[in-house]
Amino acid sequence: MHPDLHRLIVQLSSLLELAGVAVILGGAVLATVIFVLDLLRTRDGAKAYERYRANLGRGILLGLELLVGADIIATITAPLTVESVGLLGLVVLIRTFLSFSLETEIEGVWPWRRRDAGGEARPQPRA
């Protein structure tokens, strides 16, 4: 691989990792602001907290998806040894499991039971 192309791919992968972290942090801030406004408006702490957790989970889920993408791009530049491939596979597996767990928590139903629970539409965050 050409050294300039290699450097560009490494930088793009790092940029995608930074975007993933920024989405997680931005999602946490936005979910918190929505939670406070929701709490002040409705005075229903239990419902506001439930929506807060769902909105926070959505931000983390999106950020994790970007981080997995960055890991996949990073495989192009990493030397392919059994150890590096195994480590990358483990990281992707852990992040994918976290994404699956978060999505199940947000939806409140297993993905393969979503249709039985009333369709595939995801609940929208409250603004």
N, C-alpha and C positions, 0 to 999 in steps of 0.2 A: 504494500500500500504506500502511496506517495506520502512523504512526511507532512506536507502541508494539508493534505486531505485528512490524515490521521489526527493532526492537531485540531482541525476544524471539528471533526466528529467528537473529540474529547471535550472541546469547548461547548458544543451543542448539548452533549450529555450533561455537563455541569450546569448549563443554563436550565435544562429541564428539571434537574434536581432542585435548583434554587426556586424554580417556579412551583414545584411541588411543596416545598417548605413554605413559600409565600402564600399559597392557597390554603394550607392548613392553618397558618397563623391568621390570615385575613378572614377565613371562615370562622375561627374562634372569636375574633373581635366582632364580626358582623352578627354572629349568633348571640353573643352577649348583649349587644346593643338592642337587637330585636327582642331578646328576653326581657330586658329592663323596660322597654317601651310597652311590651305586651303585659307585663306585670302591673305597670302603672295604669294601663288602660282598663284591664279586666279585673284586677285584684284577685284573680284566681291563680294562686301559686302553683297548684298541682298541674293544671293544664299548661301554664306558661313553662313550667319545668319540663314537662313532657315534650313540648314543641322545641324547647331549647336543646334537649338531648338529640332530637331528630335533626335539627339544623346543624348542630355541632358535628354529628356523625356524618352528615352529607359533606361538610367541608373536609373532614379527615379522609373520607372515602375518595373524593376527587383528588386530593393531594397524594394519596397512596397510589392512585392510578398513574399519576404523572411520575412518581418515583419508580414504579415498576417499568414504565416506558424508558426512563433514563437508564435503568439497569440493563434493559434489553439492548439499547443503543451502545452501552458501554462494552457489551460482549464483542462488538466489532473491533474494538481497539485493544482489548485485553489479550495477552498471550494465552493461547488455549492449552492449558495444562489440566490434568485431571483435577487437581486441587482448585484451580480458579473456576473451572466450570461447575464443580460441585458446590463451591461456596456461593457462586452466583445463583445456581439453581435453588439452594437453600434460602437465600435472601428473597428471591422471587416467590418461592413457595410460602414463606412466612407472610410476606406482604399480601399475597393473594388470599391466604387464609384470613388475614385481618380484614381485607376488603369484603370477603364473603360474610364474615361474622358481623361486621358493621351494617352491611346491607340487610341482613336478616334481622338485626336489632331494630333498624329504622322501619322496615316494612312490617315487622311483627309476625312474619310468616316465612316458612321455608320457600326458597325460590320455585321449587317444583310444585308448591301448593298455592302459588299466587293466583292462578286462574280460578281455583276452587274458592278462594277467599274473596272473590268479587272482581277479578280482572287484573290486568297488568299495570293499570295506572298507578303511579306513585303519588303519595300525598304531597301536596305543594307546601313549602315553608310559608309561614305567615309573615307578612311584612308589617 
